[in-house]
Amino acid sequence: MDGMFRPEIRSFHFVGVCGTAMASVAGAMQDQGYVVTGSDENVYAPMSTFLAERGVEVMNGYAERNLAHRPDLVVIGNAISRGNPEAEAVLGHRMRYCSLPELLREYFIRGKRSLVVAGTHGKTTTTALLAWVFEHNGLNPSYLIGGIPNNFSQGARFTDSDWFIIEGDEYDTAFFDKRSKFVHYLPEVAIINNLEFDHADIFRDLESIQTSFSHLIRLVPRNGLVLANGDDPNLEPLLEFKHCPIKRFGFGEENHLRAFKLRLGATATEFETPNHKYHLNLIGELNVRNALGVIACARHCGLTNAQIQAAFNTFKGVKRRLEVRGVAGGIVVIDDFGHHPTAIRETLKALRLKHPAEKLWAVFEPRTNTTRRNVFQRELADAFLGADAVVIAQVSRLELLAPHERLDPERLMADLQAAGKTAAYLPDVDSIVEHLAGSVQGGDVVCVFSNGGFGGLHQKLLDRLAQRRA
């Protein structure tokens, strides 16, 4: 074990403890008998309740006094930057500290069979599906998922099983470690769904992201396996290696595992591989690709086609992935986490399969560090062509970007209108709700794209539509 993680370390303090992964790990450490405290700027449910139920003391706000009890090790979250009072105190007093991925590696992953799911899109759904395949077949895996899978009660669990299934995020580890999180996860198997440019705040270009993914690939041992999307041209340059086995999956004939005879339905999908026909209760071509990675990994780990299909039959998806939040006045309101142009485009394609004749509205909050910038100005206009009408909100945290860096919502609106789409730029949630309430009709479908809470827009819209009907 790394010298930082000594046996005598018994107390931990988590800075930024209310993040989903941070809270899950803090709770697990408390359950294992360690003394655990934490702090966060905005302490609120459900994570505050989750931590309280496990006896983790949480301090509201960041302050040097939160470290007065001198914990043996401070775990600093990814959202924490220089200037944070606790981060500065840790550095100033030369306290022991680490990142969450480092802690995961040493306390939960080392010695286990680690299955890491990476890629620009589909990581959360793929990780949740893989974890459910193992769970359904009695393998009791540990897992860490960047969302809430509907088959489990929480996004993380730590067991005494040999298996650890983890979503491998390419975002940086911490302010003091700019490597991608996934380089810490000791992969036996690395599933790489796809690779595109994203995270413009930390990556210069596509090549820099490719470099980061190549680091993950180099960590797979000789007795491990790389599973890669063989149809992705951005991945292909990374796949010329001989240090471990590699298998490609996809739709092309050259792939080791190929899907064909796709039947894309309104509520489910069927496809065939050379030795089995699969049924999946998810929609869209994107989920066939997700499932292929799961099938290839599960087979490698000894599961049969019948065992995999049995789990597919009972998989319930992930919250905030095409999640129906409610129906009011005959209008369906859907919540989706999509924010990258490719994810938005594929989600709209899947929704069109489910609602072929209905008017489809897309409501978009430019909130991520990439979509707030103008790097996808043109690509976002193309991505929304699958909708009939589009509403664009104001760029989040606008004041933190120089004018020449910002996404231009008015230009995005104009480009969509030029393509024949109904489009509106409305900066705040209340004006969006009123615009939709005055425009949508029974049978319409409204899909809200945001990786945040979007000011409670989903429920506000449902409430307003219910009033309109009354």
C-alpha positions as CSV (number, residue, x, y, z in Angstrom):
1,M,0.0,0.0,0.0
2,D,1.2,3.5,-0.8
3,G,3.0,5.1,2.1
4,M,0.2,7.7,2.4
5,F,-2.3,4.9,3.2
6,R,-0.8,3.5,6.4
7,P,-2.6,1.0,8.7
8,E,-2.7,3.5,11.5
9,I,-4.8,5.9,9.5
10,R,-8.3,5.7,11.1
11,S,-9.9,9.1,10.6
12,F,-10.9,10.7,7.3
13,H,-12.3,14.1,6.4
14,F,-13.9,14.5,2.9
15,V,-13.8,18.1,1.5
16,G,-16.8,18.3,-0.9
17,V,-18.5,15.3,0.7
18,C,-22.0,15.8,-0.8
19,G,-21.0,14.8,-4.3
20,T,-22.6,11.4,-5.2
21,A,-19.3,9.5,-5.3
22,M,-17.7,11.3,-2.3
23,A,-20.8,10.6,-0.2
24,S,-21.0,7.0,-1.2
25,V,-17.3,6.4,-0.3
26,A,-17.6,8.4,2.9
27,G,-20.6,6.3,4.0
28,A,-18.7,3.1,3.1
29,M,-15.7,4.1,5.2
30,Q,-17.9,4.9,8.2
31,D,-19.6,1.5,7.8
32,Q,-16.2,-0.2,7.9
33,G,-15.5,1.4,11.3
34,Y,-13.4,4.4,10.4
35,V,-14.1,7.9,11.9
36,V,-15.4,10.0,9.0
37,T,-16.3,13.7,8.8
38,G,-17.0,15.9,5.8
39,S,-17.8,19.4,4.7
40,D,-19.6,21.0,1.7
41,E,-20.8,24.3,0.6
42,N,-24.4,23.3,0.0
43,V,-25.5,20.5,2.3
44,Y,-28.8,19.2,1.1
45,A,-30.9,16.1,0.5
46,P,-30.6,13.4,-0.7
47,M,-26.8,13.2,0.1
48,S,-27.1,14.9,3.5
49,T,-29.8,12.4,4.5
50,F,-27.7,9.5,3.2
51,L,-24.7,10.7,5.3
52,A,-26.7,11.4,8.4
53,E,-28.2,7.9,8.3
54,R,-24.7,6.5,8.3
55,G,-23.5,8.7,11.2
56,V,-21.2,10.9,9.1
57,E,-20.8,14.3,10.6
58,V,-21.2,17.0,7.9
59,M,-20.1,20.6,8.4
60,N,-21.9,23.2,6.3
61,G,-19.5,25.5,4.5
62,Y,-15.7,25.3,4.1
63,A,-13.5,26.6,6.9
64,E,-10.1,25.8,8.4
65,R,-11.8,25.1,11.8
66,N,-13.4,22.0,10.1
67,L,-10.0,20.4,10.3
68,A,-9.4,21.3,14.0
69,H,-9.8,17.6,15.0
70,R,-6.7,16.8,12.8
71,P,-8.0,13.9,10.7
72,D,-5.3,11.3,9.7
73,L,-6.1,11.8,6.0
74,V,-8.1,14.5,4.1
75,V,-9.8,13.4,0.9
76,I,-10.1,16.4,-1.5
77,G,-12.9,16.3,-4.0
78,N,-12.6,17.1,-7.7
79,A,-14.7,20.2,-7.4
80,I,-12.3,21.8,-4.9
81,S,-9.8,24.3,-6.2
82,R,-7.0,26.4,-4.7
83,G,-8.3,29.2,-2.5
84,N,-10.7,26.8,-0.7
85,P,-10.0,27.4,3.0
86,E,-9.7,23.7,3.8
87,A,-7.5,23.0,0.8
88,E,-5.2,25.9,1.8
89,A,-5.1,24.6,5.4
90,V,-4.2,21.1,4.3
91,L,-1.3,22.5,2.2
92,G,-0.2,25.0,4.8
93,H,-0.1,22.5,7.7
94,R,1.4,19.7,5.6
95,M,-1.4,17.4,6.4
96,R,-1.8,14.1,4.6
97,Y,-4.3,14.3,1.7
98,C,-5.3,12.4,-1.4
99,S,-7.9,12.4,-4.2
100,L,-11.1,10.3,-4.2
101,P,-9.8,8.1,-7.0
102,E,-6.6,7.4,-5.1
103,L,-8.6,6.4,-2.0
104,L,-10.8,4.1,-4.1
105,R,-7.8,2.4,-5.6
106,E,-6.2,1.6,-2.3
107,Y,-9.1,0.9,0.0
108,F,-11.7,-0.7,-2.4
109,I,-10.2,-1.7,-5.8
110,R,-6.7,-3.1,-5.2
111,G,-6.7,-6.9,-5.2
112,K,-10.1,-7.1,-7.0
113,R,-11.0,-7.7,-10.6
114,S,-11.6,-4.2,-11.8
115,L,-13.9,-3.6,-14.9
116,V,-13.7,0.0,-16.0
117,V,-16.2,1.5,-18.4
118,A,-14.9,4.6,-20.3
119,G,-15.8,6.8,-23.2
120,T,-17.3,10.1,-24.1
121,H,-20.9,8.8,-24.2
122,G,-22.9,6.0,-22.6
123,K,-20.6,5.4,-19.6
124,T,-23.3,5.6,-17.0
125,T,-25.8,3.4,-18.7
126,T,-23.2,0.8,-19.7
127,T,-21.8,0.6,-16.2
128,A,-25.2,0.3,-14.7
129,L,-26.1,-2.5,-17.2
130,L,-22.9,-4.4,-16.6
131,A,-23.3,-4.1,-12.8
132,W,-26.9,-5.4,-13.1
133,V,-25.8,-8.4,-15.3
134,F,-23.4,-9.4,-12.5
135,E,-25.8,-8.7,-9.7
136,H,-28.7,-10.6,-11.4
137,N,-26.5,-13.6,-11.7
138,G,-25.5,-13.6,-8.0
139,L,-22.0,-12.2,-8.3
140,N,-22.6,-9.4,-5.8
141,P,-20.3,-6.8,-7.4
142,S,-18.9,-3.7,-5.9
143,Y,-19.8,-0.8,-8.2
144,L,-19.5,3.0,-8.6
145,I,-21.7,4.6,-11.1
146,G,-22.0,8.3,-12.1
147,G,-25.8,8.3,-11.8
148,I,-28.6,6.5,-10.0
149,P,-29.4,3.1,-11.6
150,N,-33.1,2.1,-11.2
151,N,-32.2,-1.5,-10.3
152,F,-30.2,-0.3,-7.3
153,S,-31.0,2.0,-4.5
154,Q,-27.8,4.1,-4.9
155,G,-25.0,4.9,-7.3
156,A,-22.3,3.0,-5.3
157,R,-21.9,-0.1,-3.3
158,F,-18.9,-1.9,-1.8
159,T,-18.9,-5.6,-1.1
160,D,-16.5,-8.4,-0.4
161,S,-16.9,-9.8,-4.0
162,D,-14.0,-10.2,-6.3
163,W,-15.6,-7.9,-8.8
164,F,-15.4,-4.1,-8.9
165,I,-17.4,-2.4,-11.7
166,I,-16.6,1.3,-12.1
167,E,-17.5,4.2,-14.4
168,G,-14.1,5.5,-15.7
169,D,-14.4,9.3,-16.0
170,E,-11.8,11.0,-18.2
171,Y,-12.2,14.3,-16.3
172,D,-9.2,15.3,-14.2
173,T,-8.6,13.8,-10.7
174,A,-8.1,16.8,-8.5
175,F,-6.5,20.3,-8.5
176,F,-3.2,18.6,-7.6
177,D,-3.5,15.7,-10.1
178,K,-4.5,16.6,-13.6
179,R,-4.5,13.1,-14.9
180,S,-7.9,11.5,-15.8
181,K,-9.6,9.7,-12.9
182,F,-9.7,6.4,-14.7
183,V,-5.9,6.0,-14.5
184,H,-6.3,5.1,-10.8
185,Y,-8.7,2.3,-11.3
186,L,-6.4,-0.7,-11.9
187,P,-8.3,-2.0,-14.9
188,E,-8.4,-5.7,-15.7
189,V,-10.9,-5.0,-18.4
190,A,-11.3,-1.5,-20.0
191,I,-14.4,-1.0,-22.1
192,I,-14.1,2.1,-24.3
193,N,-17.5,3.0,-25.8
194,N,-16.3,5.9,-28.0
195,L,-14.1,9.0,-28.0
196,E,-14.9,12.5,-29.0
197,F,-13.8,16.0,-28.0
198,D,-15.3,17.2,-24.7
199,H,-14.3,18.9,-21.4
200,A,-12.9,22.0,-23.2
201,D,-11.9,23.5,-19.8
202,I,-9.2,20.8,-19.3
203,F,-8.4,19.3,-22.8
204,R,-6.9,21.4,-25.6
205,D,-8.1,19.3,-28.5
206,L,-9.1,15.8,-29.5
207,E,-5.5,14.6,-29.5
208,S,-5.1,15.5,-25.9
209,I,-8.1,13.3,-25.0
210,Q,-6.7,10.5,-27.1
211,T,-3.5,10.8,-25.1
212,S,-5.4,10.4,-21.9
213,F,-7.3,7.3,-23.1
214,S,-4.0,5.8,-24.3
215,H,-2.8,6.1,-20.7
216,L,-5.8,3.9,-19.6
217,I,-5.0,1.4,-22.3
218,R,-1.4,1.1,-21.1
219,L,-2.5,0.1,-17.6
220,V,-4.4,-3.0,-18.7
221,P,-2.2,-6.1,-17.8
222,R,-1.3,-8.9,-20.1
223,N,-4.0,-11.1,-18.6
224,G,-6.6,-8.4,-19.0
225,L,-8.6,-7.2,-22.0
226,V,-9.3,-4.0,-23.9
227,L,-12.8,-3.8,-25.4
228,A,-13.1,-1.0,-27.9
229,N,-15.7,0.4,-30.3
230,G,-14.3,-0.8,-33.6
231,D,-16.5,1.6,-35.6
232,D,-15.0,4.8,-34.0
233,P,-12.3,6.4,-36.1
234,N,-11.1,8.5,-33.2
235,L,-10.3,5.3,-31.2
236,E,-8.6,3.4,-34.0
237,P,-5.2,5.1,-33.7
238,L,-5.0,4.0,-30.0
239,L,-5.6,0.3,-30.8
240,E,-2.3,-0.7,-32.3
241,F,-0.7,-2.3,-29.3
242,K,0.4,-5.8,-28.3
243,H,0.8,-5.7,-24.5
244,C,-2.6,-7.2,-23.9
245,P,-5.5,-8.7,-25.8
246,I,-8.0,-6.5,-27.6
247,K,-11.5,-7.1,-29.0
248,R,-13.5,-4.7,-31.0
249,F,-17.3,-4.5,-30.9
250,G,-19.7,-2.6,-33.2
251,F,-21.7,-2.9,-36.3
252,G,-18.9,-3.3,-38.9
253,E,-18.0,-6.7,-40.2
254,E,-14.4,-6.5,-39.0
255,N,-15.5,-6.4,-35.3
256,H,-14.9,-9.4,-33.1
257,L,-18.4,-8.9,-31.7
258,R,-20.8,-7.6,-34.2
259,A,-24.5,-6.6,-33.9
260,F,-26.7,-7.0,-37.0
261,K,-30.4,-7.3,-37.9
262,L,-31.3,-4.4,-35.6
263,R,-35.0,-3.9,-34.9
264,L,-35.3,-0.5,-33.2
265,G,-38.8,-0.3,-31.6
266,A,-40.7,2.3,-29.7
267,T,-40.1,0.7,-26.3
268,A,-37.5,-2.0,-26.9
269,T,-34.7,-3.1,-29.2
270,E,-33.7,-6.4,-30.7
271,F,-30.4,-7.3,-32.3
272,E,-28.4,-10.4,-33.2
273,T,-24.8,-11.4,-32.7
274,P,-23.2,-14.3,-34.5
275,N,-24.3,-16.8,-31.8
276,H,-27.3,-15.2,-30.0
277,K,-30.4,-13.0,-30.4
278,Y,-30.7,-10.3,-27.8
279,H,-33.7,-8.3,-26.5
280,L,-33.1,-5.0,-24.7
281,N,-35.7,-2.9,-22.9
282,L,-33.9,0.3,-24.0
283,I,-34.4,2.3,-27.2
284,G,-32.1,3.6,-29.8
285,E,-29.0,2.5,-31.7
286,L,-26.8,4.1,-28.9
287,N,-28.0,1.5,-26.4
288,V,-27.2,-1.4,-28.8
289,R,-23.6,-0.2,-28.7
290,N,-23.7,0.1,-24.9
291,A,-25.1,-3.4,-24.7
292,L,-22.4,-4.8,-27.0
293,G,-19.6,-3.6,-24.6
294,V,-21.5,-5.3,-21.7
295,I,-21.9,-8.5,-23.6
296,A,-18.3,-8.7,-24.6
297,C,-17.1,-8.0,-21.0
298,A,-19.6,-10.4,-19.4
299,R,-18.6,-13.2,-21.7
300,H,-15.0,-12.6,-21.0
301,C,-15.8,-12.9,-17.3
302,G,-17.5,-16.3,-17.7
303,L,-21.2,-15.4,-18.1
304,T,-23.3,-17.1,-20.7
305,N,-25.6,-15.6,-23.3
306,A,-28.6,-16.9,-21.3
307,Q,-27.4,-15.3,-18.1
308,I,-26.8,-12.0,-19.9
309,Q,-30.2,-12.0,-21.5
310,A,-31.9,-12.8,-18.2
311,A,-30.4,-9.6,-16.7
312,F,-31.3,-7.6,-19.8
313,N,-34.9,-8.6,-19.3
314,T,-35.1,-6.9,-15.9
315,F,-32.8,-3.9,-16.5
316,K,-34.7,-0.7,-15.7
317,G,-32.3,2.0,-16.9
318,V,-30.8,5.0,-15.2
319,K,-32.4,8.1,-13.8
320,R,-32.1,11.2,-16.0
321,R,-31.6,9.1,-19.2
322,L,-34.8,9.6,-21.2
323,E,-36.6,9.6,-17.8
324,V,-40.3,10.5,-18.0
325,R,-40.8,13.1,-15.2
326,G,-44.5,13.3,-15.7
327,V,-47.5,13.9,-17.9
328,A,-49.8,16.9,-17.6
329,G,-52.5,18.0,-20.0
330,G,-51.5,15.2,-22.4
331,I,-47.9,16.6,-22.6
332,V,-45.0,14.3,-21.7
333,V,-42.1,15.9,-19.9
334,I,-38.8,14.0,-20.2
335,D,-35.5,14.6,-18.3
336,D,-32.2,13.7,-20.1
337,F,-28.6,14.3,-19.0
338,G,-27.5,14.8,-22.6
339,H,-25.2,17.8,-23.2
340,H,-22.7,16.8,-25.8
341,P,-24.0,17.3,-29.4
342,T,-23.6,13.6,-30.2
343,A,-25.5,12.6,-27.1
344,I,-28.3,15.1,-27.9
345,R,-28.6,13.9,-31.5
346,E,-28.7,10.2,-30.6
347,T,-31.2,10.9,-27.8
348,L,-33.5,12.7,-30.2
349,K,-33.2,9.9,-32.7
350,A,-34.3,7.4,-29.9
351,L,-37.2,9.7,-28.9
352,R,-38.4,9.9,-32.5
353,L,-38.6,6.1,-32.6
354,K,-40.8,6.2,-29.5
355,H,-42.9,9.2,-30.6
356,P,-42.9,9.1,-34.4
357,A,-45.9,11.3,-35.0
358,E,-45.8,13.7,-32.0
359,K,-44.3,17.2,-31.9
360,L,-41.0,16.9,-30.2
361,W,-39.6,19.9,-28.2
362,A,-36.0,20.1,-27.0
363,V,-35.2,22.5,-24.1
364,F,-31.5,23.0,-23.6
365,E,-29.4,24.5,-20.8
366,P,-25.8,25.2,-21.9
367,R,-24.3,24.3,-18.5
368,T,-21.2,22.1,-18.9
369,N,-17.7,23.6,-19.3
370,T,-17.8,22.7,-22.9
371,T,-21.3,23.7,-24.0
372,R,-20.9,27.0,-22.3
373,R,-18.2,27.7,-24.8
374,N,-18.5,28.2,-28.5
375,V,-16.5,25.1,-29.4
376,F,-19.7,23.3,-30.4
377,Q,-21.6,26.3,-31.8
378,R,-22.2,24.7,-35.2
379,E,-22.5,21.1,-33.9
380,L,-25.2,22.0,-31.5
381,A,-27.3,23.4,-34.3
382,D,-27.0,20.2,-36.2
383,A,-27.7,18.1,-33.1
384,F,-31.1,19.7,-32.5
385,L,-32.3,19.1,-36.1
386,G,-34.1,16.0,-34.8
387,A,-36.5,18.1,-32.8
388,D,-39.5,20.0,-34.2
389,A,-39.0,23.0,-31.8
390,V,-36.1,24.1,-29.6
391,V,-35.8,26.4,-26.6
392,I,-32.4,27.6,-25.5
393,A,-31.7,28.9,-22.1
394,Q,-29.0,31.4,-21.1
395,V,-25.4,30.1,-20.8
396,S,-24.8,29.1,-17.2
397,R,-22.2,31.1,-15.2
398,L,-21.9,33.5,-18.1
399,E,-19.8,35.9,-16.2
400,L,-16.9,33.4,-15.8
401,L,-16.2,33.3,-19.6
402,A,-14.8,36.0,-21.8
403,P,-17.3,37.2,-24.4
404,H,-15.3,35.7,-27.3
405,E,-15.4,32.2,-25.6
406,R,-19.1,32.0,-24.9
407,L,-21.6,30.0,-26.8
408,D,-23.9,32.4,-28.6
409,P,-27.5,31.2,-28.0
410,E,-29.0,33.8,-30.3
411,R,-26.9,32.6,-33.2
412,L,-27.8,29.0,-32.3
413,M,-31.5,30.0,-32.4
414,A,-31.0,31.8,-35.8
415,D,-29.2,28.8,-37.3
416,L,-32.1,26.5,-36.2
417,Q,-34.6,28.9,-37.6
418,A,-32.7,29.0,-40.9
419,A,-33.0,25.2,-41.0
420,G,-36.7,25.5,-40.7
421,K,-37.1,24.8,-37.0
422,T,-39.1,26.7,-34.5
423,A,-36.6,28.1,-32.0
424,A,-36.5,30.5,-29.2
425,Y,-33.9,31.9,-26.8
426,L,-35.3,32.5,-23.4
427,P,-32.8,33.2,-20.7
428,D,-34.6,32.2,-17.5
429,V,-36.6,29.2,-16.3
430,D,-39.9,31.2,-15.6
431,S,-39.9,32.6,-19.2
432,I,-39.3,29.2,-20.6
433,V,-42.1,27.7,-18.6
434,E,-44.5,30.4,-19.8
435,H,-43.4,30.1,-23.4
436,L,-44.0,26.3,-23.4
437,A,-47.3,26.6,-21.5
438,G,-48.5,28.9,-24.2
439,S,-47.2,26.8,-27.1
440,V,-47.4,23.1,-26.4
441,Q,-50.5,21.1,-27.2
442,G,-51.8,17.7,-26.1
443,G,-49.7,14.9,-27.4
444,D,-46.5,17.0,-27.6
445,V,-43.3,15.6,-26.0
446,V,-40.9,18.0,-24.2
447,C,-37.4,16.7,-23.6
448,V,-35.3,18.8,-21.2
449,F,-31.5,18.5,-21.7
450,S,-29.3,19.5,-18.8
451,N,-26.7,18.0,-16.5
452,G,-27.9,20.1,-13.6
453,G,-31.2,20.9,-11.9
454,F,-32.1,23.6,-14.4
455,G,-33.8,25.6,-11.7
456,G,-36.5,22.9,-11.2
457,L,-37.9,23.5,-14.7
458,H,-39.3,20.0,-15.1
459,Q,-41.7,20.2,-12.1
460,K,-42.5,23.9,-12.7
461,L,-43.5,23.1,-16.2
462,L,-45.7,20.1,-15.1
463,D,-47.3,22.3,-12.4
464,R,-48.0,25.0,-14.9
465,L,-49.4,22.6,-17.5
466,A,-51.7,21.1,-14.8
467,Q,-53.0,24.6,-14.0
468,R,-53.6,25.3,-17.7
469,R,-55.8,22.1,-18.0
470,A,-57.7,23.1,-14.9
